[in-house]
Amino acid sequence: MDMVATIDEQQTKALIKDVLVELITEKQDEFSTIMLEAFEDAAMANAIKAGRQNDFVDEAEIIAILEG
């Protein structure tokens, strides 16, 4: 017999908030790494979109964006 735990939206929000607070306060290096990767992924997605709408984006431009 499988038991399934369910939580409501309020509990989900509280759990996510607790995890984020712990990451930011106790695991700063890991949090920074996660955020950096997220920003890099967003920059790559934007570059891909720009390449699909217009001419292809030069690889050197993408690398320059990612390296800041």
mmCIF file of the N, C-alpha and C atoms, coordinates in Angstrom:
data_MODEL
# 
_entry.id   MODEL 
# 
loop_
_atom_site.group_PDB 
_atom_site.id 
_atom_site.type_symbol 
_atom_site.label_atom_id 
_atom_site.label_alt_id 
_atom_site.label_comp_id 
_atom_site.label_asym_id 
_atom_site.label_entity_id 
_atom_site.label_seq_id 
_atom_site.pdbx_PDB_ins_code 
_atom_site.Cartn_x 
_atom_site.Cartn_y 
_atom_site.Cartn_z 
_atom_site.occupancy 
_atom_site.B_iso_or_equiv 
_atom_site.pdbx_formal_charge 
_atom_site.auth_seq_id 
_atom_site.auth_comp_id 
_atom_site.auth_asym_id 
_atom_site.auth_atom_id 
_atom_site.pdbx_PDB_model_num 
ATOM 1   N N  . MET A 1 1  ? 0.844  -1.179 0.000   1.00 0.00 ? 1  MET A N  1 
ATOM 2   C CA . MET A 1 1  ? 0.000  0.000  0.000   1.00 0.00 ? 1  MET A CA 1 
ATOM 3   C C  . MET A 1 1  ? 0.894  1.248  0.000   1.00 0.00 ? 1  MET A C  1 
ATOM 4   N N  . ASP A 1 2  ? 0.705  2.103  -0.995  1.00 0.00 ? 2  ASP A N  1 
ATOM 5   C CA . ASP A 1 2  ? 1.469  3.336  -1.094  1.00 0.00 ? 2  ASP A CA 1 
ATOM 6   C C  . ASP A 1 2  ? 0.762  4.453  -0.350  1.00 0.00 ? 2  ASP A C  1 
ATOM 7   N N  . MET A 1 3  ? 1.538  5.206  0.399   1.00 0.00 ? 3  MET A N  1 
ATOM 8   C CA . MET A 1 3  ? 0.982  6.367  1.089   1.00 0.00 ? 3  MET A CA 1 
ATOM 9   C C  . MET A 1 3  ? 1.460  7.605  0.350   1.00 0.00 ? 3  MET A C  1 
ATOM 10  N N  . VAL A 1 4  ? 0.555  8.519  0.102   1.00 0.00 ? 4  VAL A N  1 
ATOM 11  C CA . VAL A 1 4  ? 0.877  9.730  -0.624  1.00 0.00 ? 4  VAL A CA 1 
ATOM 12  C C  . VAL A 1 4  ? 0.662  10.920 0.303   1.00 0.00 ? 4  VAL A C  1 
ATOM 13  N N  . ALA A 1 5  ? 1.690  11.753 0.430   1.00 0.00 ? 5  ALA A N  1 
ATOM 14  C CA . ALA A 1 5  ? 1.576  12.958 1.240   1.00 0.00 ? 5  ALA A CA 1 
ATOM 15  C C  . ALA A 1 5  ? 1.179  14.105 0.318   1.00 0.00 ? 5  ALA A C  1 
ATOM 16  N N  . THR A 1 6  ? 0.236  14.890 0.741   1.00 0.00 ? 6  THR A N  1 
ATOM 17  C CA . THR A 1 6  ? -0.161 16.049 -0.055  1.00 0.00 ? 6  THR A CA 1 
ATOM 18  C C  . THR A 1 6  ? -0.009 17.300 0.804   1.00 0.00 ? 6  THR A C  1 
ATOM 19  N N  . ILE A 1 7  ? 0.393  18.380 0.144   1.00 0.00 ? 7  ILE A N  1 
ATOM 20  C CA . ILE A 1 7  ? 0.488  19.659 0.838   1.00 0.00 ? 7  ILE A CA 1 
ATOM 21  C C  . ILE A 1 7  ? -0.226 20.704 -0.003  1.00 0.00 ? 7  ILE A C  1 
ATOM 22  N N  . ASP A 1 8  ? -0.794 21.671 0.673   1.00 0.00 ? 8  ASP A N  1 
ATOM 23  C CA . ASP A 1 8  ? -1.530 22.702 -0.052  1.00 0.00 ? 8  ASP A CA 1 
ATOM 24  C C  . ASP A 1 8  ? -0.583 23.808 -0.526  1.00 0.00 ? 8  ASP A C  1 
ATOM 25  N N  . GLU A 1 9  ? -1.129 24.776 -1.237  1.00 0.00 ? 9  GLU A N  1 
ATOM 26  C CA . GLU A 1 9  ? -0.322 25.844 -1.815  1.00 0.00 ? 9  GLU A CA 1 
ATOM 27  C C  . GLU A 1 9  ? 0.414  26.642 -0.743  1.00 0.00 ? 9  GLU A C  1 
ATOM 28  N N  . GLN A 1 10 ? -0.235 26.919 0.355   1.00 0.00 ? 10 GLN A N  1 
ATOM 29  C CA . GLN A 1 10 ? 0.379  27.678 1.447   1.00 0.00 ? 10 GLN A CA 1 
ATOM 30  C C  . GLN A 1 10 ? 1.584  26.937 2.025   1.00 0.00 ? 10 GLN A C  1 
ATOM 31  N N  . GLN A 1 11 ? 1.431  25.642 2.228   1.00 0.00 ? 11 GLN A N  1 
ATOM 32  C CA . GLN A 1 11 ? 2.531  24.831 2.752   1.00 0.00 ? 11 GLN A CA 1 
ATOM 33  C C  . GLN A 1 11 ? 3.676  24.752 1.746   1.00 0.00 ? 11 GLN A C  1 
ATOM 34  N N  . THR A 1 12 ? 3.333  24.666 0.469   1.00 0.00 ? 12 THR A N  1 
ATOM 35  C CA . THR A 1 12 ? 4.354  24.623 -0.579  1.00 0.00 ? 12 THR A CA 1 
ATOM 36  C C  . THR A 1 12 ? 5.163  25.904 -0.578  1.00 0.00 ? 12 THR A C  1 
ATOM 37  N N  . LYS A 1 13 ? 4.489  27.043 -0.525  1.00 0.00 ? 13 LYS A N  1 
ATOM 38  C CA . LYS A 1 13 ? 5.174  28.339 -0.497  1.00 0.00 ? 13 LYS A CA 1 
ATOM 39  C C  . LYS A 1 13 ? 6.083  28.448 0.722   1.00 0.00 ? 13 LYS A C  1 
ATOM 40  N N  . ALA A 1 14 ? 5.606  28.028 1.872   1.00 0.00 ? 14 ALA A N  1 
ATOM 41  C CA . ALA A 1 14 ? 6.402  28.094 3.097   1.00 0.00 ? 14 ALA A CA 1 
ATOM 42  C C  . ALA A 1 14 ? 7.633  27.202 2.983   1.00 0.00 ? 14 ALA A C  1 
ATOM 43  N N  . LEU A 1 15 ? 7.466  26.015 2.419   1.00 0.00 ? 15 LEU A N  1 
ATOM 44  C CA . LEU A 1 15 ? 8.582  25.089 2.253   1.00 0.00 ? 15 LEU A CA 1 
ATOM 45  C C  . LEU A 1 15 ? 9.632  25.660 1.301   1.00 0.00 ? 15 LEU A C  1 
ATOM 46  N N  . ILE A 1 16 ? 9.187  26.211 0.186   1.00 0.00 ? 16 ILE A N  1 
ATOM 47  C CA . ILE A 1 16 ? 10.123 26.811 -0.773  1.00 0.00 ? 16 ILE A CA 1 
ATOM 48  C C  . ILE A 1 16 ? 10.845 27.993 -0.138  1.00 0.00 ? 16 ILE A C  1 
ATOM 49  N N  . LYS A 1 17 ? 10.116 28.812 0.612   1.00 0.00 ? 17 LYS A N  1 
ATOM 50  C CA . LYS A 1 17 ? 10.737 29.958 1.278   1.00 0.00 ? 17 LYS A CA 1 
ATOM 51  C C  . LYS A 1 17 ? 11.803 29.486 2.265   1.00 0.00 ? 17 LYS A C  1 
ATOM 52  N N  . ASP A 1 18 ? 11.503 28.478 3.036   1.00 0.00 ? 18 ASP A N  1 
ATOM 53  C CA . ASP A 1 18 ? 12.465 27.944 4.007   1.00 0.00 ? 18 ASP A CA 1 
ATOM 54  C C  . ASP A 1 18 ? 13.727 27.433 3.312   1.00 0.00 ? 18 ASP A C  1 
ATOM 55  N N  . VAL A 1 19 ? 13.540 26.730 2.208   1.00 0.00 ? 19 VAL A N  1 
ATOM 56  C CA . VAL A 1 19 ? 14.677 26.196 1.464   1.00 0.00 ? 19 VAL A CA 1 
ATOM 57  C C  . VAL A 1 19 ? 15.529 27.336 0.914   1.00 0.00 ? 19 VAL A C  1 
ATOM 58  N N  . LEU A 1 20 ? 14.894 28.355 0.346   1.00 0.00 ? 20 LEU A N  1 
ATOM 59  C CA . LEU A 1 20 ? 15.641 29.488 -0.202  1.00 0.00 ? 20 LEU A CA 1 
ATOM 60  C C  . LEU A 1 20 ? 16.398 30.241 0.893   1.00 0.00 ? 20 LEU A C  1 
ATOM 61  N N  . VAL A 1 21 ? 15.759 30.464 2.015   1.00 0.00 ? 21 VAL A N  1 
ATOM 62  C CA . VAL A 1 21 ? 16.421 31.157 3.120   1.00 0.00 ? 21 VAL A CA 1 
ATOM 63  C C  . VAL A 1 21 ? 17.633 30.356 3.586   1.00 0.00 ? 21 VAL A C  1 
ATOM 64  N N  . GLU A 1 22 ? 17.476 29.042 3.703   1.00 0.00 ? 22 GLU A N  1 
ATOM 65  C CA . GLU A 1 22 ? 18.600 28.203 4.122   1.00 0.00 ? 22 GLU A CA 1 
ATOM 66  C C  . GLU A 1 22 ? 19.730 28.249 3.096   1.00 0.00 ? 22 GLU A C  1 
ATOM 67  N N  . LEU A 1 23 ? 19.372 28.178 1.815   1.00 0.00 ? 23 LEU A N  1 
ATOM 68  C CA . LEU A 1 23 ? 20.394 28.255 0.766   1.00 0.00 ? 23 LEU A CA 1 
ATOM 69  C C  . LEU A 1 23 ? 21.162 29.568 0.833   1.00 0.00 ? 23 LEU A C  1 
ATOM 70  N N  . ILE A 1 24 ? 20.429 30.669 0.959   1.00 0.00 ? 24 ILE A N  1 
ATOM 71  C CA . ILE A 1 24 ? 21.054 31.994 0.947   1.00 0.00 ? 24 ILE A CA 1 
ATOM 72  C C  . ILE A 1 24 ? 21.923 32.199 2.188   1.00 0.00 ? 24 ILE A C  1 
ATOM 73  N N  . THR A 1 25 ? 21.455 31.776 3.335   1.00 0.00 ? 25 THR A N  1 
ATOM 74  C CA . THR A 1 25 ? 22.179 32.051 4.577   1.00 0.00 ? 25 THR A CA 1 
ATOM 75  C C  . THR A 1 25 ? 23.260 31.022 4.902   1.00 0.00 ? 25 THR A C  1 
ATOM 76  N N  . GLU A 1 26 ? 22.982 29.752 4.616   1.00 0.00 ? 26 GLU A N  1 
ATOM 77  C CA . GLU A 1 26 ? 23.906 28.711 5.045   1.00 0.00 ? 26 GLU A CA 1 
ATOM 78  C C  . GLU A 1 26 ? 24.733 28.102 3.918   1.00 0.00 ? 26 GLU A C  1 
ATOM 79  N N  . LYS A 1 27 ? 24.286 28.243 2.709   1.00 0.00 ? 27 LYS A N  1 
ATOM 80  C CA . LYS A 1 27 ? 24.970 27.625 1.567   1.00 0.00 ? 27 LYS A CA 1 
ATOM 81  C C  . LYS A 1 27 ? 25.183 28.671 0.482   1.00 0.00 ? 27 LYS A C  1 
ATOM 82  N N  . GLN A 1 28 ? 25.859 29.761 0.840   1.00 0.00 ? 28 GLN A N  1 
ATOM 83  C CA . GLN A 1 28 ? 26.022 30.883 -0.076  1.00 0.00 ? 28 GLN A CA 1 
ATOM 84  C C  . GLN A 1 28 ? 26.738 30.493 -1.365  1.00 0.00 ? 28 GLN A C  1 
ATOM 85  N N  . ASP A 1 29 ? 27.765 29.668 -1.279  1.00 0.00 ? 29 ASP A N  1 
ATOM 86  C CA . ASP A 1 29 ? 28.501 29.259 -2.482  1.00 0.00 ? 29 ASP A CA 1 
ATOM 87  C C  . ASP A 1 29 ? 27.603 28.483 -3.438  1.00 0.00 ? 29 ASP A C  1 
ATOM 88  N N  . GLU A 1 30 ? 26.850 27.530 -2.898  1.00 0.00 ? 30 GLU A N  1 
ATOM 89  C CA . GLU A 1 30 ? 25.954 26.737 -3.732  1.00 0.00 ? 30 GLU A CA 1 
ATOM 90  C C  . GLU A 1 30 ? 24.871 27.607 -4.351  1.00 0.00 ? 30 GLU A C  1 
ATOM 91  N N  . PHE A 1 31 ? 24.316 28.540 -3.567  1.00 0.00 ? 31 PHE A N  1 
ATOM 92  C CA . PHE A 1 31 ? 23.280 29.431 -4.065  1.00 0.00 ? 31 PHE A CA 1 
ATOM 93  C C  . PHE A 1 31 ? 23.827 30.302 -5.188  1.00 0.00 ? 31 PHE A C  1 
ATOM 94  N N  . SER A 1 32 ? 25.026 30.834 -4.998  1.00 0.00 ? 32 SER A N  1 
ATOM 95  C CA . SER A 1 32 ? 25.645 31.667 -6.031  1.00 0.00 ? 32 SER A CA 1 
ATOM 96  C C  . SER A 1 32 ? 25.844 30.880 -7.318  1.00 0.00 ? 32 SER A C  1 
ATOM 97  N N  . THR A 1 33 ? 26.276 29.645 -7.192  1.00 0.00 ? 33 THR A N  1 
ATOM 98  C CA . THR A 1 33 ? 26.482 28.793 -8.360  1.00 0.00 ? 33 THR A CA 1 
ATOM 99  C C  . THR A 1 33 ? 25.169 28.549 -9.091  1.00 0.00 ? 33 THR A C  1 
ATOM 100 N N  . ILE A 1 34 ? 24.123 28.258 -8.346  1.00 0.00 ? 34 ILE A N  1 
ATOM 101 C CA . ILE A 1 34 ? 22.803 28.021 -8.942  1.00 0.00 ? 34 ILE A CA 1 
ATOM 102 C C  . ILE A 1 34 ? 22.313 29.262 -9.676  1.00 0.00 ? 34 ILE A C  1 
ATOM 103 N N  . MET A 1 35 ? 22.451 30.420 -9.044  1.00 0.00 ? 35 MET A N  1 
ATOM 104 C CA . MET A 1 35 ? 21.985 31.664 -9.666  1.00 0.00 ? 35 MET A CA 1 
ATOM 105 C C  . MET A 1 35 ? 22.795 31.987 -10.918 1.00 0.00 ? 35 MET A C  1 
ATOM 106 N N  . LEU A 1 36 ? 24.101 31.812 -10.863 1.00 0.00 ? 36 LEU A N  1 
ATOM 107 C CA . LEU A 1 36 ? 24.947 32.077 -12.022 1.00 0.00 ? 36 LEU A CA 1 
ATOM 108 C C  . LEU A 1 36 ? 24.555 31.183 -13.194 1.00 0.00 ? 36 LEU A C  1 
ATOM 109 N N  . GLU A 1 37 ? 24.332 29.905 -12.917 1.00 0.00 ? 37 GLU A N  1 
ATOM 110 C CA . GLU A 1 37 ? 23.921 28.985 -13.974 1.00 0.00 ? 37 GLU A CA 1 
ATOM 111 C C  . GLU A 1 37 ? 22.567 29.375 -14.557 1.00 0.00 ? 37 GLU A C  1 
ATOM 112 N N  . ALA A 1 38 ? 21.655 29.835 -13.705 1.00 0.00 ? 38 ALA A N  1 
ATOM 113 C CA . ALA A 1 38 ? 20.345 30.261 -14.189 1.00 0.00 ? 38 ALA A CA 1 
ATOM 114 C C  . ALA A 1 38 ? 20.474 31.475 -15.109 1.00 0.00 ? 38 ALA A C  1 
ATOM 115 N N  . PHE A 1 39 ? 21.310 32.438 -14.720 1.00 0.00 ? 39 PHE A N  1 
ATOM 116 C CA . PHE A 1 39 ? 21.526 33.625 -15.561 1.00 0.00 ? 39 PHE A CA 1 
ATOM 117 C C  . PHE A 1 39 ? 22.183 33.238 -16.883 1.00 0.00 ? 39 PHE A C  1 
ATOM 118 N N  . GLU A 1 40 ? 23.144 32.324 -16.841 1.00 0.00 ? 40 GLU A N  1 
ATOM 119 C CA . GLU A 1 40 ? 23.793 31.876 -18.066 1.00 0.00 ? 40 GLU A CA 1 
ATOM 120 C C  . GLU A 1 40 ? 22.796 31.178 -18.988 1.00 0.00 ? 40 GLU A C  1 
ATOM 121 N N  . ASP A 1 41 ? 21.923 30.349 -18.407 1.00 0.00 ? 41 ASP A N  1 
ATOM 122 C CA . ASP A 1 41 ? 20.898 29.671 -19.208 1.00 0.00 ? 41 ASP A CA 1 
ATOM 123 C C  . ASP A 1 41 ? 19.944 30.678 -19.847 1.00 0.00 ? 41 ASP A C  1 
ATOM 124 N N  . ALA A 1 42 ? 19.562 31.700 -19.090 1.00 0.00 ? 42 ALA A N  1 
ATOM 125 C CA . ALA A 1 42 ? 18.671 32.730 -19.626 1.00 0.00 ? 42 ALA A CA 1 
ATOM 126 C C  . ALA A 1 42 ? 19.349 33.503 -20.749 1.00 0.00 ? 42 ALA A C  1 
ATOM 127 N N  . ALA A 1 43 ? 20.628 33.824 -20.581 1.00 0.00 ? 43 ALA A N  1 
ATOM 128 C CA . ALA A 1 43 ? 21.366 34.532 -21.625 1.00 0.00 ? 43 ALA A CA 1 
ATOM 129 C C  . ALA A 1 43 ? 21.471 33.674 -22.881 1.00 0.00 ? 43 ALA A C  1 
ATOM 130 N N  . MET A 1 44 ? 21.714 32.391 -22.722 1.00 0.00 ? 44 MET A N  1 
ATOM 131 C CA . MET A 1 44 ? 21.799 31.496 -23.873 1.00 0.00 ? 44 MET A CA 1 
ATOM 132 C C  . MET A 1 44 ? 20.437 31.395 -24.573 1.00 0.00 ? 44 MET A C  1 
ATOM 133 N N  . ALA A 1 45 ? 19.368 31.301 -23.805 1.00 0.00 ? 45 ALA A N  1 
ATOM 134 C CA . ALA A 1 45 ? 18.028 31.240 -24.399 1.00 0.00 ? 45 ALA A CA 1 
ATOM 135 C C  . ALA A 1 45 ? 17.725 32.508 -25.179 1.00 0.00 ? 45 ALA A C  1 
ATOM 136 N N  . ASN A 1 46 ? 18.098 33.667 -24.629 1.00 0.00 ? 46 ASN A N  1 
ATOM 137 C CA . ASN A 1 46 ? 17.883 34.931 -25.334 1.00 0.00 ? 46 ASN A CA 1 
ATOM 138 C C  . ASN A 1 46 ? 18.708 34.995 -26.614 1.00 0.00 ? 46 ASN A C  1 
ATOM 139 N N  . ALA A 1 47 ? 19.925 34.509 -26.580 1.00 0.00 ? 47 ALA A N  1 
ATOM 140 C CA . ALA A 1 47 ? 20.777 34.502 -27.771 1.00 0.00 ? 47 ALA A CA 1 
ATOM 141 C C  . ALA A 1 47 ? 20.200 33.578 -28.835 1.00 0.00 ? 47 ALA A C  1 
ATOM 142 N N  . ILE A 1 48 ? 19.685 32.441 -28.415 1.00 0.00 ? 48 ILE A N  1 
ATOM 143 C CA . ILE A 1 48 ? 19.074 31.506 -29.361 1.00 0.00 ? 48 ILE A CA 1 
ATOM 144 C C  . ILE A 1 48 ? 17.839 32.139 -29.997 1.00 0.00 ? 48 ILE A C  1 
ATOM 145 N N  . LYS A 1 49 ? 17.001 32.788 -29.188 1.00 0.00 ? 49 LYS A N  1 
ATOM 146 C CA . LYS A 1 49 ? 15.818 33.477 -29.719 1.00 0.00 ? 49 LYS A CA 1 
ATOM 147 C C  . LYS A 1 49 ? 16.218 34.540 -30.731 1.00 0.00 ? 49 LYS A C  1 
ATOM 148 N N  . ALA A 1 50 ? 17.208 35.333 -30.387 1.00 0.00 ? 50 ALA A N  1 
ATOM 149 C CA . ALA A 1 50 ? 17.665 36.400 -31.286 1.00 0.00 ? 50 ALA A CA 1 
ATOM 150 C C  . ALA A 1 50 ? 18.175 35.795 -32.587 1.00 0.00 ? 50 ALA A C  1 
ATOM 151 N N  . GLY A 1 51 ? 18.868 34.686 -32.511 1.00 0.00 ? 51 GLY A N  1 
ATOM 152 C CA . GLY A 1 51 ? 19.378 34.028 -33.703 1.00 0.00 ? 51 GLY A CA 1 
ATOM 153 C C  . GLY A 1 51 ? 18.282 33.478 -34.579 1.00 0.00 ? 51 GLY A C  1 
ATOM 154 N N  . ARG A 1 52 ? 17.203 33.031 -33.978 1.00 0.00 ? 52 ARG A N  1 
ATOM 155 C CA . ARG A 1 52 ? 16.091 32.483 -34.751 1.00 0.00 ? 52 ARG A CA 1 
ATOM 156 C C  . ARG A 1 52 ? 15.268 33.577 -35.412 1.00 0.00 ? 52 ARG A C  1 
ATOM 157 N N  . GLN A 1 53 ? 15.207 34.751 -34.817 1.00 0.00 ? 53 GLN A N  1 
ATOM 158 C CA . GLN A 1 53 ? 14.387 35.832 -35.357 1.00 0.00 ? 53 GLN A CA 1 
ATOM 159 C C  . GLN A 1 53 ? 15.124 36.608 -36.438 1.00 0.00 ? 53 GLN A C  1 
ATOM 160 N N  . ASN A 1 54 ? 16.416 36.696 -36.345 1.00 0.00 ? 54 ASN A N  1 
ATOM 161 C CA . ASN A 1 54 ? 17.221 37.478 -37.274 1.00 0.00 ? 54 ASN A CA 1 
ATOM 162 C C  . ASN A 1 54 ? 18.304 36.579 -37.854 1.00 0.00 ? 54 ASN A C  1 
ATOM 163 N N  . ASP A 1 55 ? 19.444 37.157 -38.132 1.00 0.00 ? 55 ASP A N  1 
ATOM 164 C CA . ASP A 1 55 ? 20.582 36.364 -38.565 1.00 0.00 ? 55 ASP A CA 1 
ATOM 165 C C  . ASP A 1 55 ? 21.097 35.556 -37.388 1.00 0.00 ? 55 ASP A C  1 
ATOM 166 N N  . PHE A 1 56 ? 21.854 34.531 -37.686 1.00 0.00 ? 56 PHE A N  1 
ATOM 167 C CA . PHE A 1 56 ? 22.428 33.737 -36.611 1.00 0.00 ? 56 PHE A CA 1 
ATOM 168 C C  . PHE A 1 56 ? 23.380 34.590 -35.776 1.00 0.00 ? 56 PHE A C  1 
ATOM 169 N N  . VAL A 1 57 ? 23.400 34.315 -34.485 1.00 0.00 ? 57 VAL A N  1 
ATOM 170 C CA . VAL A 1 57 ? 24.276 35.046 -33.574 1.00 0.00 ? 57 VAL A CA 1 
ATOM 171 C C  . VAL A 1 57 ? 25.653 34.399 -33.626 1.00 0.00 ? 57 VAL A C  1 
ATOM 172 N N  . ASP A 1 58 ? 26.678 35.229 -33.763 1.00 0.00 ? 58 ASP A N  1 
ATOM 173 C CA . ASP A 1 58 ? 28.052 34.755 -33.824 1.00 0.00 ? 58 ASP A CA 1 
ATOM 174 C C  . ASP A 1 58 ? 28.440 34.105 -32.495 1.00 0.00 ? 58 ASP A C  1 
ATOM 175 N N  . GLU A 1 59 ? 29.148 32.994 -32.545 1.00 0.00 ? 59 GLU A N  1 
ATOM 176 C CA . GLU A 1 59 ? 29.560 32.272 -31.336 1.00 0.00 ? 59 GLU A CA 1 
ATOM 177 C C  . GLU A 1 59 ? 30.375 33.165 -30.411 1.00 0.00 ? 59 GLU A C  1 
ATOM 178 N N  . ALA A 1 60 ? 31.232 34.020 -30.959 1.00 0.00 ? 60 ALA A N  1 
ATOM 179 C CA . ALA A 1 60 ? 32.045 34.913 -30.142 1.00 0.00 ? 60 ALA A CA 1 
ATOM 180 C C  . ALA A 1 60 ? 31.161 35.883 -29.359 1.00 0.00 ? 60 ALA A C  1 
ATOM 181 N N  . GLU A 1 61 ? 30.050 36.323 -29.979 1.00 0.00 ? 61 GLU A N  1 
ATOM 182 C CA . GLU A 1 61 ? 29.105 37.215 -29.274 1.00 0.00 ? 61 GLU A CA 1 
ATOM 183 C C  . GLU A 1 61 ? 28.474 36.502 -28.084 1.00 0.00 ? 61 GLU A C  1 
ATOM 184 N N  . ILE A 1 62 ? 28.093 35.264 -28.287 1.00 0.00 ? 62 ILE A N  1 
ATOM 185 C CA . ILE A 1 62 ? 27.474 34.481 -27.200 1.00 0.00 ? 62 ILE A CA 1 
ATOM 186 C C  . ILE A 1 62 ? 28.460 34.308 -26.047 1.00 0.00 ? 62 ILE A C  1 
ATOM 187 N N  . ILE A 1 63 ? 29.684 33.950 -26.367 1.00 0.00 ? 63 ILE A N  1 
ATOM 188 C CA . ILE A 1 63 ? 30.696 33.752 -25.328 1.00 0.00 ? 63 ILE A CA 1 
ATOM 189 C C  . ILE A 1 63 ? 30.964 35.062 -24.595 1.00 0.00 ? 63 ILE A C  1 
ATOM 190 N N  . ALA A 1 64 ? 31.015 36.181 -25.328 1.00 0.00 ? 64 ALA A N  1 
ATOM 191 C CA . ALA A 1 64 ? 31.234 37.478 -24.693 1.00 0.00 ? 64 ALA A CA 1 
ATOM 192 C C  . ALA A 1 64 ? 30.099 37.815 -23.738 1.00 0.00 ? 64 ALA A C  1 
ATOM 193 N N  . ILE A 1 65 ? 28.871 37.506 -24.117 1.00 0.00 ? 65 ILE A N  1 
ATOM 194 C CA . ILE A 1 65 ? 27.710 37.761 -23.242 1.00 0.00 ? 65 ILE A CA 1 
ATOM 195 C C  . ILE A 1 65 ? 27.818 36.910 -21.975 1.00 0.00 ? 65 ILE A C  1 
ATOM 196 N N  . LEU A 1 66 ? 28.132 35.634 -22.153 1.00 0.00 ? 66 LEU A N  1 
ATOM 197 C CA . LEU A 1 66 ? 28.207 34.718 -21.006 1.00 0.00 ? 66 LEU A CA 1 
ATOM 198 C C  . LEU A 1 66 ? 29.339 35.077 -20.053 1.00 0.00 ? 66 LEU A C  1 
ATOM 199 N N  . GLU A 1 67 ? 30.429 35.576 -20.608 1.00 0.00 ? 67 GLU A N  1 
ATOM 200 C CA . GLU A 1 67 ? 31.571 35.930 -19.761 1.00 0.00 ? 67 GLU A CA 1 
ATOM 201 C C  . GLU A 1 67 ? 31.433 37.327 -19.167 1.00 0.00 ? 67 GLU A C  1 
ATOM 202 N N  . GLY A 1 68 ? 30.411 38.055 -19.596 1.00 0.00 ? 68 GLY A N  1 
ATOM 203 C CA . GLY A 1 68 ? 30.126 39.369 -19.033 1.00 0.00 ? 68 GLY A CA 1 
ATOM 204 C C  . GLY A 1 68 ? 31.098 40.401 -19.492 1.00 0.00 ? 68 GLY A C  1 
# 
